[in-house]
Amino acid sequence: MSHSESPQRGWPDFVAAHARGGVLEATVVQIAPFGAFLEVAPGIHGLLHRTEWSTEPQVGATLTVRILDIDTERQRVALAHAE
């Protein structure tokens, strides 16, 4: 996806290519009090909730995560560490 494409345009492609339970590599882009936002695809971010980690991940780190849920209406992805 080019920089000129919006996340909304990439969302249908992400949903078509991924499902609950899928495992993928994602990059930590932001840490928040409640969790970490990871870029799971260009322009698409998912949340790794704080309860899902034993140590706080570092921004820029690549993690292997499992998709817990995809909320198509709100365009949100819930993530967990892949085991």
Backbone atoms as SQL, in Angstrom:
CREATE TABLE atoms (id INTEGER PRIMARY KEY, chain TEXT, resi INTEGER, resn TEXT, atom TEXT, x REAL, y REAL, z REAL);
INSERT INTO atoms VALUES
  (1, 'A', 1, 'MET', 'N', 0.849, -1.171, 0.000),
  (2, 'A', 1, 'MET', 'CA', 0.000, 0.000, 0.000),
  (3, 'A', 1, 'MET', 'C', 0.894, 1.234, 0.000),
  (4, 'A', 2, 'SER', 'N', 0.615, 2.153, -0.842),
  (5, 'A', 2, 'SER', 'CA', 1.429, 3.360, -0.921),
  (6, 'A', 2, 'SER', 'C', 1.032, 4.321, 0.190),
  (7, 'A', 3, 'HIS', 'N', 1.871, 5.323, 0.397),
  (8, 'A', 3, 'HIS', 'CA', 1.589, 6.305, 1.443),
  (9, 'A', 3, 'HIS', 'C', 0.323, 7.099, 1.138),
  (10, 'A', 4, 'SER', 'N', -0.090, 7.161, -0.125),
  (11, 'A', 4, 'SER', 'CA', -1.274, 7.938, -0.472),
  (12, 'A', 4, 'SER', 'C', -2.569, 7.187, -0.187),
  (13, 'A', 5, 'GLU', 'N', -2.479, 5.860, 0.049),
  (14, 'A', 5, 'GLU', 'CA', -3.684, 5.097, 0.357),
  (15, 'A', 5, 'GLU', 'C', -4.016, 5.255, 1.835),
  (16, 'A', 6, 'SER', 'N', -5.297, 5.332, 2.125),
  (17, 'A', 6, 'SER', 'CA', -5.718, 5.488, 3.511),
  (18, 'A', 6, 'SER', 'C', -5.875, 4.122, 4.162),
  (19, 'A', 7, 'PRO', 'N', -5.814, 4.057, 5.521),
  (20, 'A', 7, 'PRO', 'CA', -6.039, 2.793, 6.201),
  (21, 'A', 7, 'PRO', 'C', -7.399, 2.183, 5.861),
  (22, 'A', 8, 'GLN', 'N', -8.405, 3.017, 5.602),
  (23, 'A', 8, 'GLN', 'CA', -9.726, 2.505, 5.277),
  (24, 'A', 8, 'GLN', 'C', -9.687, 1.667, 4.003),
  (25, 'A', 9, 'ARG', 'N', -8.849, 2.034, 3.060),
  (26, 'A', 9, 'ARG', 'CA', -8.745, 1.290, 1.808),
  (27, 'A', 9, 'ARG', 'C', -7.978, -0.007, 2.027),
  (28, 'A', 10, 'GLY', 'N', -7.050, -0.027, 2.982),
  (29, 'A', 10, 'GLY', 'CA', -6.287, -1.234, 3.275),
  (30, 'A', 10, 'GLY', 'C', -7.038, -2.196, 4.175),
  (31, 'A', 11, 'TRP', 'N', -8.020, -1.699, 4.903),
  (32, 'A', 11, 'TRP', 'CA', -8.778, -2.520, 5.840),
  (33, 'A', 11, 'TRP', 'C', -9.453, -3.714, 5.168),
  (34, 'A', 12, 'PRO', 'N', -10.196, -3.537, 4.060),
  (35, 'A', 12, 'PRO', 'CA', -10.835, -4.703, 3.429),
  (36, 'A', 12, 'PRO', 'C', -9.820, -5.771, 3.008),
  (37, 'A', 13, 'ASP', 'N', -8.665, -5.356, 2.539),
  (38, 'A', 13, 'ASP', 'CA', -7.623, -6.313, 2.149),
  (39, 'A', 13, 'ASP', 'C', -7.115, -7.075, 3.373),
  (40, 'A', 14, 'PHE', 'N', -6.922, -6.372, 4.491),
  (41, 'A', 14, 'PHE', 'CA', -6.458, -7.018, 5.710),
  (42, 'A', 14, 'PHE', 'C', -7.482, -8.043, 6.179),
  (43, 'A', 15, 'VAL', 'N', -8.757, -7.653, 6.228),
  (44, 'A', 15, 'VAL', 'CA', -9.820, -8.547, 6.692),
  (45, 'A', 15, 'VAL', 'C', -9.929, -9.774, 5.775),
  (46, 'A', 16, 'ALA', 'N', -9.777, -9.567, 4.482),
  (47, 'A', 16, 'ALA', 'CA', -9.869, -10.680, 3.527),
  (48, 'A', 16, 'ALA', 'C', -8.718, -11.668, 3.694),
  (49, 'A', 17, 'ALA', 'N', -7.552, -11.171, 4.109),
  (50, 'A', 17, 'ALA', 'CA', -6.352, -12.002, 4.190),
  (51, 'A', 17, 'ALA', 'C', -6.109, -12.612, 5.565),
  (52, 'A', 18, 'HIS', 'N', -6.824, -12.143, 6.598),
  (53, 'A', 18, 'HIS', 'CA', -6.554, -12.592, 7.966),
  (54, 'A', 18, 'HIS', 'C', -7.851, -12.976, 8.669),
  (55, 'A', 19, 'ALA', 'N', -7.713, -13.869, 9.647),
  (56, 'A', 19, 'ALA', 'CA', -8.873, -14.311, 10.411),
  (57, 'A', 19, 'ALA', 'C', -8.486, -14.472, 11.874),
  (58, 'A', 20, 'ARG', 'N', -9.493, -14.572, 12.724),
  (59, 'A', 20, 'ARG', 'CA', -9.263, -14.815, 14.143),
  (60, 'A', 20, 'ARG', 'C', -8.419, -16.083, 14.286),
  (61, 'A', 21, 'GLY', 'N', -7.407, -16.011, 15.143),
  (62, 'A', 21, 'GLY', 'CA', -6.516, -17.146, 15.347),
  (63, 'A', 21, 'GLY', 'C', -5.280, -17.116, 14.470),
  (64, 'A', 22, 'GLY', 'N', -5.267, -16.241, 13.459),
  (65, 'A', 22, 'GLY', 'CA', -4.113, -16.130, 12.574),
  (66, 'A', 22, 'GLY', 'C', -2.899, -15.579, 13.303),
  (67, 'A', 23, 'VAL', 'N', -1.729, -15.992, 12.879),
  (68, 'A', 23, 'VAL', 'CA', -0.474, -15.545, 13.489),
  (69, 'A', 23, 'VAL', 'C', 0.280, -14.704, 12.467),
  (70, 'A', 24, 'LEU', 'N', 0.828, -13.585, 12.930),
  (71, 'A', 24, 'LEU', 'CA', 1.587, -12.704, 12.044),
  (72, 'A', 24, 'LEU', 'C', 2.645, -11.945, 12.816),
  (73, 'A', 25, 'GLU', 'N', 3.551, -11.352, 12.068),
  (74, 'A', 25, 'GLU', 'CA', 4.594, -10.492, 12.634),
  (75, 'A', 25, 'GLU', 'C', 4.068, -9.061, 12.616),
  (76, 'A', 26, 'ALA', 'N', 4.271, -8.340, 13.715),
  (77, 'A', 26, 'ALA', 'CA', 3.802, -6.961, 13.808),
  (78, 'A', 26, 'ALA', 'C', 4.847, -6.129, 14.535),
  (79, 'A', 27, 'THR', 'N', 4.887, -4.842, 14.192),
  (80, 'A', 27, 'THR', 'CA', 5.867, -3.922, 14.764),
  (81, 'A', 27, 'THR', 'C', 5.199, -3.007, 15.776),
  (82, 'A', 28, 'VAL', 'N', 5.807, -2.885, 16.952),
  (83, 'A', 28, 'VAL', 'CA', 5.295, -1.998, 17.996),
  (84, 'A', 28, 'VAL', 'C', 5.492, -0.556, 17.533),
  (85, 'A', 29, 'VAL', 'N', 4.385, 0.216, 17.498),
  (86, 'A', 29, 'VAL', 'CA', 4.480, 1.601, 17.045),
  (87, 'A', 29, 'VAL', 'C', 4.191, 2.610, 18.157),
  (88, 'A', 30, 'GLN', 'N', 3.497, 2.173, 19.222),
  (89, 'A', 30, 'GLN', 'CA', 3.175, 3.098, 20.306),
  (90, 'A', 30, 'GLN', 'C', 2.829, 2.307, 21.564),
  (91, 'A', 31, 'ILE', 'N', 3.253, 2.836, 22.707),
  (92, 'A', 31, 'ILE', 'CA', 2.892, 2.263, 24.001),
  (93, 'A', 31, 'ILE', 'C', 1.885, 3.205, 24.656),
  (94, 'A', 32, 'ALA', 'N', 0.804, 2.649, 25.175),
  (95, 'A', 32, 'ALA', 'CA', -0.225, 3.422, 25.877),
  (96, 'A', 32, 'ALA', 'C', -0.399, 2.812, 27.265),
  (97, 'A', 33, 'PRO', 'N', -1.059, 3.526, 28.189),
  (98, 'A', 33, 'PRO', 'CA', -1.241, 2.986, 29.540),
  (99, 'A', 33, 'PRO', 'C', -1.949, 1.624, 29.569),
  (100, 'A', 34, 'PHE', 'N', -2.777, 1.347, 28.582),
  (101, 'A', 34, 'PHE', 'CA', -3.584, 0.119, 28.564),
  (102, 'A', 34, 'PHE', 'C', -3.027, -0.965, 27.647),
  (103, 'A', 35, 'GLY', 'N', -1.977, -0.652, 26.884),
  (104, 'A', 35, 'GLY', 'CA', -1.417, -1.655, 25.989),
  (105, 'A', 35, 'GLY', 'C', -0.483, -1.062, 24.966),
  (106, 'A', 36, 'ALA', 'N', -0.188, -1.857, 23.945),
  (107, 'A', 36, 'ALA', 'CA', 0.717, -1.426, 22.879),
  (108, 'A', 36, 'ALA', 'C', -0.001, -1.531, 21.541),
  (109, 'A', 37, 'PHE', 'N', 0.197, -0.529, 20.700),
  (110, 'A', 37, 'PHE', 'CA', -0.343, -0.570, 19.351),
  (111, 'A', 37, 'PHE', 'C', 0.737, -1.122, 18.433),
  (112, 'A', 38, 'LEU', 'N', 0.359, -2.107, 17.637),
  (113, 'A', 38, 'LEU', 'CA', 1.278, -2.746, 16.710),
  (114, 'A', 38, 'LEU', 'C', 0.750, -2.584, 15.295),
  (115, 'A', 39, 'GLU', 'N', 1.650, -2.324, 14.364),
  (116, 'A', 39, 'GLU', 'CA', 1.261, -2.241, 12.963),
  (117, 'A', 39, 'GLU', 'C', 1.270, -3.662, 12.402),
  (118, 'A', 40, 'VAL', 'N', 0.059, -4.166, 12.086),
  (119, 'A', 40, 'VAL', 'CA', -0.093, -5.535, 11.601),
  (120, 'A', 40, 'VAL', 'C', -0.049, -5.607, 10.074),
  (121, 'A', 41, 'ALA', 'N', -0.268, -4.480, 9.434),
  (122, 'A', 41, 'ALA', 'CA', -0.179, -4.329, 7.983),
  (123, 'A', 41, 'ALA', 'C', 0.016, -2.834, 7.749),
  (124, 'A', 42, 'PRO', 'N', 0.496, -2.431, 6.592),
  (125, 'A', 42, 'PRO', 'CA', 0.708, -1.002, 6.360),
  (126, 'A', 42, 'PRO', 'C', -0.560, -0.181, 6.637),
  (127, 'A', 43, 'GLY', 'N', -0.462, 0.715, 7.617),
  (128, 'A', 43, 'GLY', 'CA', -1.577, 1.575, 7.975),
  (129, 'A', 43, 'GLY', 'C', -2.634, 0.939, 8.854),
  (130, 'A', 44, 'ILE', 'N', -2.468, -0.337, 9.217),
  (131, 'A', 44, 'ILE', 'CA', -3.444, -1.047, 10.050),
  (132, 'A', 44, 'ILE', 'C', -2.783, -1.372, 11.387),
  (133, 'A', 45, 'HIS', 'N', -3.383, -0.888, 12.472),
  (134, 'A', 45, 'HIS', 'CA', -2.827, -1.108, 13.801),
  (135, 'A', 45, 'HIS', 'C', -3.758, -1.977, 14.630),
  (136, 'A', 46, 'GLY', 'N', -3.166, -2.810, 15.471),
  (137, 'A', 46, 'GLY', 'CA', -3.909, -3.647, 16.396),
  (138, 'A', 46, 'GLY', 'C', -3.435, -3.374, 17.800),
  (139, 'A', 47, 'LEU', 'N', -4.234, -3.790, 18.780),
  (140, 'A', 47, 'LEU', 'CA', -3.902, -3.561, 20.186),
  (141, 'A', 47, 'LEU', 'C', -3.488, -4.853, 20.870),
  (142, 'A', 48, 'LEU', 'N', -2.320, -4.813, 21.469),
  (143, 'A', 48, 'LEU', 'CA', -1.851, -5.873, 22.346),
  (144, 'A', 48, 'LEU', 'C', -2.076, -5.352, 23.761),
  (145, 'A', 49, 'HIS', 'N', -3.129, -5.849, 24.426),
  (146, 'A', 49, 'HIS', 'CA', -3.498, -5.334, 25.749),
  (147, 'A', 49, 'HIS', 'C', -2.389, -5.596, 26.757),
  (148, 'A', 50, 'ARG', 'N', -2.265, -4.704, 27.712),
  (149, 'A', 50, 'ARG', 'CA', -1.217, -4.792, 28.739),
  (150, 'A', 50, 'ARG', 'C', -1.218, -6.152, 29.441),
  (151, 'A', 51, 'THR', 'N', -2.382, -6.764, 29.615),
  (152, 'A', 51, 'THR', 'CA', -2.453, -8.064, 30.290),
  (153, 'A', 51, 'THR', 'C', -1.817, -9.179, 29.462),
  (154, 'A', 52, 'GLU', 'N', -1.498, -8.902, 28.197),
  (155, 'A', 52, 'GLU', 'CA', -0.922, -9.901, 27.306),
  (156, 'A', 52, 'GLU', 'C', 0.606, -9.927, 27.311),
  (157, 'A', 53, 'TRP', 'N', 1.243, -9.061, 28.095),
  (158, 'A', 53, 'TRP', 'CA', 2.699, -9.090, 28.122),
  (159, 'A', 53, 'TRP', 'C', 3.226, -9.191, 29.542),
  (160, 'A', 54, 'SER', 'N', 4.416, -9.816, 29.657),
  (161, 'A', 54, 'SER', 'CA', 5.071, -9.916, 30.956),
  (162, 'A', 54, 'SER', 'C', 6.046, -8.759, 31.148),
  (163, 'A', 55, 'THR', 'N', 6.640, -8.284, 30.062),
  (164, 'A', 55, 'THR', 'CA', 7.482, -7.090, 30.089),
  (165, 'A', 55, 'THR', 'C', 7.021, -6.166, 28.969),
  (166, 'A', 56, 'GLU', 'N', 7.130, -4.875, 29.196),
  (167, 'A', 56, 'GLU', 'CA', 6.668, -3.903, 28.203),
  (168, 'A', 56, 'GLU', 'C', 7.513, -3.985, 26.940),
  (169, 'A', 57, 'PRO', 'N', 6.871, -4.146, 25.783),
  (170, 'A', 57, 'PRO', 'CA', 7.641, -4.189, 24.540),
  (171, 'A', 57, 'PRO', 'C', 8.200, -2.802, 24.200),
  (172, 'A', 58, 'GLN', 'N', 9.228, -2.775, 23.414),
  (173, 'A', 58, 'GLN', 'CA', 9.858, -1.520, 23.005),
  (174, 'A', 58, 'GLN', 'C', 9.325, -1.088, 21.650),
  (175, 'A', 59, 'VAL', 'N', 9.113, 0.212, 21.480),
  (176, 'A', 59, 'VAL', 'CA', 8.705, 0.742, 20.178),
  (177, 'A', 59, 'VAL', 'C', 9.761, 0.346, 19.148),
  (178, 'A', 60, 'GLY', 'N', 9.313, -0.166, 18.027),
  (179, 'A', 60, 'GLY', 'CA', 10.204, -0.618, 16.968),
  (180, 'A', 60, 'GLY', 'C', 10.446, -2.116, 16.985),
  (181, 'A', 61, 'ALA', 'N', 10.111, -2.771, 18.100),
  (182, 'A', 61, 'ALA', 'CA', 10.303, -4.218, 18.198),
  (183, 'A', 61, 'ALA', 'C', 9.289, -4.948, 17.314),
  (184, 'A', 62, 'THR', 'N', 9.715, -6.075, 16.769),
  (185, 'A', 62, 'THR', 'CA', 8.819, -6.922, 15.989),
  (186, 'A', 62, 'THR', 'C', 8.414, -8.109, 16.851),
  (187, 'A', 63, 'LEU', 'N', 7.105, -8.321, 16.963),
  (188, 'A', 63, 'LEU', 'CA', 6.574, -9.397, 17.786),
  (189, 'A', 63, 'LEU', 'C', 5.749, -10.354, 16.936),
  (190, 'A', 64, 'THR', 'N', 5.736, -11.612, 17.332),
  (191, 'A', 64, 'THR', 'CA', 4.856, -12.585, 16.709),
  (192, 'A', 64, 'THR', 'C', 3.576, -12.609, 17.538),
  (193, 'A', 65, 'VAL', 'N', 2.463, -12.280, 16.889),
  (194, 'A', 65, 'VAL', 'CA', 1.193, -12.157, 17.600),
  (195, 'A', 65, 'VAL', 'C', 0.106, -12.995, 16.921),
  (196, 'A', 66, 'ARG', 'N', -0.915, -13.299, 17.708),
  (197, 'A', 66, 'ARG', 'CA', -2.082, -14.032, 17.233),
  (198, 'A', 66, 'ARG', 'C', -3.265, -13.082, 17.262),
  (199, 'A', 67, 'ILE', 'N', -4.109, -13.156, 16.259),
  (200, 'A', 67, 'ILE', 'CA', -5.303, -12.310, 16.203),
  (201, 'A', 67, 'ILE', 'C', -6.376, -12.910, 17.100),
  (202, 'A', 68, 'LEU', 'N', -6.772, -12.152, 18.127),
  (203, 'A', 68, 'LEU', 'CA', -7.852, -12.583, 19.024),
  (204, 'A', 68, 'LEU', 'C', -9.211, -12.254, 18.434),
  (205, 'A', 69, 'ASP', 'N', -9.310, -11.077, 17.831),
  (206, 'A', 69, 'ASP', 'CA', -10.591, -10.640, 17.292),
  (207, 'A', 69, 'ASP', 'C', -10.362, -9.563, 16.243),
  (208, 'A', 70, 'ILE', 'N', -11.245, -9.552, 15.252),
  (209, 'A', 70, 'ILE', 'CA', -11.262, -8.489, 14.246),
  (210, 'A', 70, 'ILE', 'C', -12.649, -7.876, 14.288),
  (211, 'A', 71, 'ASP', 'N', -12.718, -6.608, 14.680),
  (212, 'A', 71, 'ASP', 'CA', -13.987, -5.873, 14.739),
  (213, 'A', 71, 'ASP', 'C', -14.103, -5.076, 13.444),
  (214, 'A', 72, 'THR', 'N', -14.867, -5.597, 12.496),
  (215, 'A', 72, 'THR', 'CA', -14.947, -4.957, 11.184),
  (216, 'A', 72, 'THR', 'C', -15.696, -3.634, 11.228),
  (217, 'A', 73, 'GLU', 'N', -16.675, -3.506, 12.114),
  (218, 'A', 73, 'GLU', 'CA', -17.427, -2.250, 12.196),
  (219, 'A', 73, 'GLU', 'C', -16.565, -1.107, 12.705),
  (220, 'A', 74, 'ARG', 'N', -15.781, -1.376, 13.747),
  (221, 'A', 74, 'ARG', 'CA', -14.956, -0.327, 14.357),
  (222, 'A', 74, 'ARG', 'C', -13.532, -0.330, 13.807),
  (223, 'A', 75, 'GLN', 'N', -13.247, -1.269, 12.915),
  (224, 'A', 75, 'GLN', 'CA', -11.919, -1.416, 12.314),
  (225, 'A', 75, 'GLN', 'C', -10.839, -1.512, 13.387),
  (226, 'A', 76, 'ARG', 'N', -11.017, -2.507, 14.263),
  (227, 'A', 76, 'ARG', 'CA', -10.066, -2.747, 15.347),
  (228, 'A', 76, 'ARG', 'C', -9.626, -4.194, 15.323),
  (229, 'A', 77, 'VAL', 'N', -8.375, -4.409, 15.739),
  (230, 'A', 77, 'VAL', 'CA', -7.810, -5.745, 15.813),
  (231, 'A', 77, 'VAL', 'C', -7.274, -5.935, 17.225),
  (232, 'A', 78, 'ALA', 'N', -7.726, -7.012, 17.899),
  (233, 'A', 78, 'ALA', 'CA', -7.221, -7.362, 19.226),
  (234, 'A', 78, 'ALA', 'C', -6.180, -8.465, 19.052),
  (235, 'A', 79, 'LEU', 'N', -5.047, -8.305, 19.743),
  (236, 'A', 79, 'LEU', 'CA', -3.912, -9.210, 19.571),
  (237, 'A', 79, 'LEU', 'C', -3.493, -9.857, 20.884),
  (238, 'A', 80, 'ALA', 'N', -2.821, -11.005, 20.778),
  (239, 'A', 80, 'ALA', 'CA', -2.189, -11.682, 21.902),
  (240, 'A', 80, 'ALA', 'C', -0.838, -12.184, 21.419),
  (241, 'A', 81, 'HIS', 'N', 0.074, -12.434, 22.363),
  (242, 'A', 81, 'HIS', 'CA', 1.351, -13.034, 21.983),
  (243, 'A', 81, 'HIS', 'C', 1.067, -14.415, 21.412),
  (244, 'A', 82, 'ALA', 'N', 1.712, -14.752, 20.326),
  (245, 'A', 82, 'ALA', 'CA', 1.577, -16.094, 19.753),
  (246, 'A', 82, 'ALA', 'C', 2.380, -17.063, 20.611),
  (247, 'A', 83, 'GLU', 'N', 1.849, -18.238, 20.789),
  (248, 'A', 83, 'GLU', 'CA', 2.545, -19.250, 21.611),
  (249, 'A', 83, 'GLU', 'C', 2.990, -20.405, 20.759);
